[in-house]
Amino acid sequence: MDVQVKKSHKVKGVRQKLKLFRSSEPLKSVIMWGINHSLIQLSHVTKRTMLLPDDFKSFQKVKVDNYLFNKDNMPSKFKFKEYCPMVFQELRSKFGIDSLHYADSWTKRQPIRDSSQNMIWSCNLHYVIKTISSEEVEQVHNILQAYHAYIVERSADTLLPQFVGMYRATVEDTEHYLLVMRSVFSADVKIHRKYDLKGSRISREATEKEKAKELPTLKDIDFVGSGERLHVGPEAKARLMATLQSDTEFLANCHLMDYSLLVGIHDPAAGGGCKDARGADAAVAAAVEAATAGAAASEGDGADADEASSGNELELGVGVAVDDASLARERRFAVPAADQSQLLYFIGLIDILTKYGVRKRTAKTYKTMKHGNEAQLSSVKPEVYARRFLEFVDSSLV
């Protein structure tokens, strides 16, 4: 009698490559879940041709109260709120941001935290969340209608920060107000020098501690003292100054001041260019160093480090631009040098939410008494600030 022996095939267990919304921190998990949830809700809403006044006051929020459910990935209790969802959806569209790309940027891999600057970067470094105060949330609401109208009028041709979302995440009874912006820098190149410029020389020098960093954020006195100039050429200079003239006029009309021009300089001669010999992961790791001034080291800059911190097999830098269209989106704020240096300048306005109110008027009075030179103070009227700012930028561009 023949006995048939059935061969058994041993199936090797393969670890799940991607665990949705799993992160090393509860807040980052809630951000991933919340943005995904908000975009799903928006997908069920018919898009209108024109926003209504109520859209600038609207919000959607959800409260999650789980018991022994998905506890490995998410906190058992949290809240998530999105402010003005229809408005920010419209702004993302004006800035040429695809909803799927925006969702993937925040949900495909865990975000990267820069605890030293209260910032959280999307996994591909295309977007950054800045933790703001409740007063700044109110300030965004105050200018949002004018900001939206300005972006539409200019067809998004602006150096203003590109606000693409605003949320509130409540985790462990702590409220986190989150403003999402598009990054000024590109993820595929390394930034070698970085400046935060206001056009003032009073208390505008980087500290020795800051200068000791691998990529310090230098300020006005450092910029002038080094003899640095931005060699963009006459055509690019005229275009940049015209844009800044319009942008600063808008900010002055909104009674906003104390903003900065963020300048990042990529030097091909120093290495760290597009898709260099180190590979895509290394190129994006270099961009993390630029974007977070070295603080991303606490998160890890590769798959091994990320897995150690979160239990996931992640590859940092999946969002490196690989085609012309992606590269164009990545380098919206980039201006190539007009000389033989082949430098690449990334230029954009940041920190535009400071209103010239009682606090700034008091600071102006105190600093005038202390320094005796009102013209160089950062706390001045918006019109004066804008004029001085433009004069400084004009002298810095050649």
C-alpha positions in Angstrom: 0.0 0.0 0.0 1.4 3.3 -1.1 1.5 6.0 1.5 1.5 9.5 0.2 3.5 11.8 2.2 2.3 15.4 2.0 5.2 17.8 2.0 4.7 20.7 4.2 6.2 24.0 3.2 7.5 26.2 6.0 6.3 29.7 5.6 8.8 32.2 6.9 7.1 35.0 8.8 7.9 38.4 7.3 7.8 41.4 9.6 5.3 44.0 8.5 7.2 46.7 6.6 4.9 49.6 7.4 2.7 50.1 10.4 0.2 52.8 9.8 0.5 55.8 12.1 3.0 54.1 14.4 5.6 56.5 15.7 8.1 56.8 18.6 6.0 59.6 20.1 2.2 59.8 20.8 2.0 63.3 19.4 3.5 62.3 16.1 1.1 59.3 15.9 -1.9 61.6 16.5 -0.6 64.1 13.9 -0.4 61.3 11.3 -3.8 59.9 12.2 -5.4 63.4 12.4 -4.2 64.7 9.0 -5.3 61.4 7.4 -8.7 61.6 9.0 -9.1 65.3 8.0 -8.3 64.7 4.4 -10.7 61.7 4.2 -13.5 63.9 5.6 -12.6 66.7 3.1 -12.8 64.2 0.2 -16.5 63.8 0.9 -17.2 67.5 0.7 -18.1 69.0 -2.6 -15.6 71.6 -3.6 -17.1 75.1 -4.2 -15.9 77.6 -6.8 -15.9 80.3 -4.1 -15.2 80.3 -0.4 -17.9 81.7 1.9 -17.2 84.0 5.0 -18.2 81.1 7.3 -15.4 78.9 5.8 -12.9 81.2 7.6 -14.5 80.4 10.9 -15.2 76.7 10.4 -13.5 73.8 12.0 -13.8 70.0 12.3 -12.8 68.0 15.3 -12.9 64.5 16.6 -12.5 63.0 20.0 -11.1 59.4 20.3 -11.7 57.4 23.5 -10.5 53.8 23.0 -10.2 51.0 25.5 -7.6 48.3 24.8 -7.8 49.1 21.1 -4.8 49.7 18.8 -2.9 50.7 22.0 0.4 49.7 20.4 0.2 52.4 17.8 -2.0 55.2 19.3 -2.8 56.8 22.6 -6.1 55.5 24.0 -7.5 59.1 24.4 -6.8 62.1 22.2 -8.5 64.9 20.3 -7.7 66.4 16.9 -9.1 69.6 15.5 -8.5 71.2 12.0 -9.1 74.9 11.6 -10.7 76.3 8.4 -10.4 73.0 6.5 -11.9 74.3 3.2 -9.7 77.4 3.2 -6.5 75.5 3.7 -7.6 72.9 1.1 -8.0 75.8 -1.3 -4.6 77.3 -0.3 -2.9 73.9 -0.9 -4.5 73.9 -4.4 -3.2 77.4 -5.1 0.3 76.4 -4.1 0.2 73.4 -6.4 0.1 70.8 -3.7 -1.6 67.5 -4.5 -3.8 66.1 -1.7 -2.3 62.6 -2.1 1.2 64.0 -1.9 0.3 66.0 1.2 -1.2 62.9 2.9 1.7 60.7 2.0 4.2 63.2 3.3 2.6 63.0 6.8 1.4 59.4 6.9 3.8 57.2 4.9 6.6 57.4 7.4 6.8 58.9 10.8 7.6 62.7 11.0 10.9 64.0 12.3 11.0 66.1 15.4 13.3 69.0 16.0 12.8 69.5 19.7 15.3 72.4 19.9 13.1 74.6 17.6 9.6 73.2 18.4 9.3 71.9 14.8 8.2 68.7 13.3 9.2 67.8 9.7 7.3 65.5 7.3 9.2 62.4 6.4 10.2 63.7 3.0 11.1 67.2 4.4 8.7 69.0 2.1 6.6 70.4 5.0 7.2 71.6 8.5 4.9 71.9 11.5 5.7 74.8 13.8 4.3 74.6 17.3 2.6 78.0 17.9 0.7 79.6 20.8 -3.1 80.1 21.1 -2.5 83.8 20.5 -0.8 83.0 17.2 -3.7 80.8 16.2 -5.9 83.8 16.7 -3.5 85.9 14.7 -3.7 83.4 11.8 -7.5 83.7 11.9 -7.3 87.5 11.9 -5.2 87.6 8.7 -6.4 84.4 7.0 -9.1 86.0 4.8 -6.7 88.7 3.6 -3.9 86.1 3.2 -6.1 83.9 1.0 -7.2 86.8 -1.1 -3.5 87.9 -1.5 -2.4 84.4 -2.6 -5.2 84.2 -5.1 -4.4 87.7 -6.5 -0.7 87.0 -6.8 -1.4 83.4 -8.2 0.8 82.2 -5.4 3.8 84.2 -6.7 5.1 85.2 -3.3 7.9 84.7 -0.8 5.5 84.6 2.1 5.3 81.4 4.1 3.0 78.9 2.4 0.5 78.1 5.1 -1.1 74.8 4.2 -2.9 73.6 7.4 -3.6 74.5 11.0 -4.5 71.9 13.7 -4.8 71.4 17.4 -3.8 68.0 18.8 -4.7 67.2 22.4 -2.5 64.4 23.8 -2.2 63.4 27.4 -4.3 66.5 28.4 -1.8 68.8 26.7 -2.9 71.0 23.8 -0.5 71.4 20.9 -1.3 74.1 18.3 0.3 73.2 14.9 0.8 75.4 11.9 1.9 73.5 8.7 4.1 75.3 6.1 5.9 74.3 3.0 9.7 74.1 3.6 11.8 76.9 2.1 14.7 74.4 1.5 14.8 71.5 -0.9 15.3 68.0 0.4 17.7 66.9 -2.4 20.5 69.3 -1.7 22.6 70.2 1.4 22.5 73.7 2.8 26.0 74.9 3.8 25.3 78.4 5.1 22.0 79.7 6.7 21.0 83.2 7.6 18.0 84.8 9.4 18.0 88.4 8.3 15.8 91.3 9.6 17.7 94.4 8.5 18.6 95.4 12.0 22.0 95.3 13.7 20.9 95.6 17.3 21.3 92.2 19.1 21.4 90.5 15.7 24.5 88.3 16.0 24.5 84.6 16.5 25.7 83.4 19.9 28.9 81.4 20.3 26.9 78.4 21.2 24.9 78.8 18.0 28.1 79.2 15.9 29.5 76.0 17.4 26.8 74.0 15.6 27.5 72.2 12.4 25.0 74.4 10.6 24.5 77.6 12.7 21.7 80.1 12.0 23.7 83.3 11.4 22.2 86.7 11.7 22.6 90.2 10.2 25.9 91.2 11.9 27.4 87.8 10.8 26.1 88.3 7.3 27.5 91.8 6.9 30.8 91.0 8.8 31.5 88.0 6.5 31.1 90.2 3.4 28.5 87.8 2.1 26.4 89.0 -0.9 23.8 87.1 -2.9 24.9 87.2 -6.6 21.6 86.6 -8.3 22.0 89.0 -11.2 20.0 92.1 -12.2 17.0 90.2 -13.6 16.5 87.9 -10.6 17.2 90.8 -8.3 14.4 93.0 -9.9 12.0 90.1 -9.7 12.8 89.3 -6.1 12.6 92.9 -5.0 9.3 93.4 -6.8 7.9 90.3 -5.0 9.3 91.4 -1.6 7.9 95.0 -2.2 4.4 93.5 -2.6 4.8 91.0 0.2 6.0 93.6 2.8 3.2 96.0 1.7 0.7 93.2 2.5 2.3 92.6 5.9 2.3 96.3 6.7 -1.4 96.5 5.8 -2.0 93.7 8.3 0.1 95.5 11.0 2.7 92.7 11.0 6.4 93.2 11.5 9.5 91.5 13.0 9.6 89.0 10.2 12.8 87.6 8.7 14.3 86.6 5.4 15.5 83.1 5.6 18.5 82.4 3.3 20.0 79.0 2.7 23.1 78.7 0.5 24.0 75.4 -1.3 27.6 75.3 -2.5 28.2 72.4 -4.9 32.0 72.8 -4.4 31.5 71.7 -0.7 29.6 68.5 -1.7 26.2 67.2 -0.8 24.5 67.8 -4.1 21.6 66.1 -5.8 21.7 62.3 -5.8 25.4 62.3 -4.9 27.6 59.1 -4.5 26.3 58.6 -0.9 22.8 57.7 -2.3 19.4 59.2 -1.7 19.2 58.4 2.0 22.4 60.3 2.7 21.3 63.2 0.6 18.1 63.6 2.5 19.9 63.1 5.8 22.1 66.0 4.8 18.9 68.0 4.2 17.6 67.1 7.7 20.8 68.5 9.1 20.2 71.7 7.2 16.5 72.0 8.1 16.9 71.2 11.7 20.5 72.5 12.3 21.6 69.1 13.5 18.8 68.4 15.9 17.5 65.5 13.8 20.3 63.4 15.2 18.0 62.6 18.2 15.6 61.0 15.7 18.2 59.1 13.7 19.1 59.7 10.1 18.6 56.3 8.5 16.6 53.1 8.6 18.5 51.5 11.5 18.2 54.5 13.8 14.6 55.0 13.0 13.8 51.4 13.6 15.5 51.5 17.0 13.4 54.5 18.1 10.0 53.4 16.7 10.0 49.8 15.9 9.5 50.4 12.2 11.6 49.6 9.2 11.7 53.1 7.7 13.9 54.6 5.1 14.5 58.3 5.6 14.3 60.3 2.4 11.7 58.4 0.3 10.6 61.8 -1.0 13.8 62.9 -2.8 12.8 64.6 -6.1 13.5 62.4 -9.1 11.9 64.1 -12.0 11.7 67.6 -13.5 8.2 68.4 -12.2 9.1 67.3 -8.6 12.3 69.2 -8.8 10.4 72.4 -9.8 8.1 72.0 -6.9 10.9 71.3 -4.5 12.8 74.4 -5.6 10.1 77.0 -5.6 12.2 79.2 -3.3 15.5 78.6 -5.2 17.5 81.2 -7.1 20.7 80.1 -8.9 23.8 82.4 -8.6 24.5 84.5 -11.7 28.3 84.3 -11.3 30.6 81.3 -11.8 30.2 80.0 -8.3 27.2 77.7 -9.1 25.7 78.5 -5.7 22.0 77.9 -5.2 20.2 80.4 -2.9 17.0 79.4 -1.1 15.1 82.6 -0.1 11.8 83.0 1.8 10.0 85.0 4.4 9.4 83.5 7.8 7.9 84.4 11.2 5.3 86.8 9.9 2.7 86.6 12.8 4.1 89.3 15.1 1.6 92.2 15.3 2.7 95.7 16.2 0.6 96.0 19.3 1.0 97.2 22.9 3.8 94.7 23.6 5.9 95.8 20.6 5.3 99.5 21.3 6.5 99.0 24.9 9.6 97.1 23.6 10.3 99.9 21.2 10.2 102.6 24.0 12.5 100.5 26.2 15.0 99.7 23.4 15.0 103.3 22.2 16.0 104.5 25.7 18.6 101.7 26.0 20.2 102.0 22.5 19.3 105.5 21.4 18.9 104.5 17.7 15.3 103.9 16.8 16.2 103.3 13.1 18.0 100.1 13.9 15.5 98.6 16.3 13.5 95.5 15.4 10.4 96.8 17.3 9.3 99.6 15.0 6.1 100.5 13.1 5.3 98.0 10.3 5.8 100.7 7.6 9.2 101.6 9.0 10.2 97.9 9.4 9.2 97.1 5.8 11.2 100.1 4.4 14.3 99.2 6.3 14.0 95.5 5.5 13.7 96.2 1.8 16.7 98.6 1.9 18.8 95.9 3.6 17.8 93.2 1.1 18.4 95.5 -1.8 21.9 96.1 -0.6 22.5 92.4 -0.1 21.5 91.3 -3.7 23.9 91.9 -6.6 
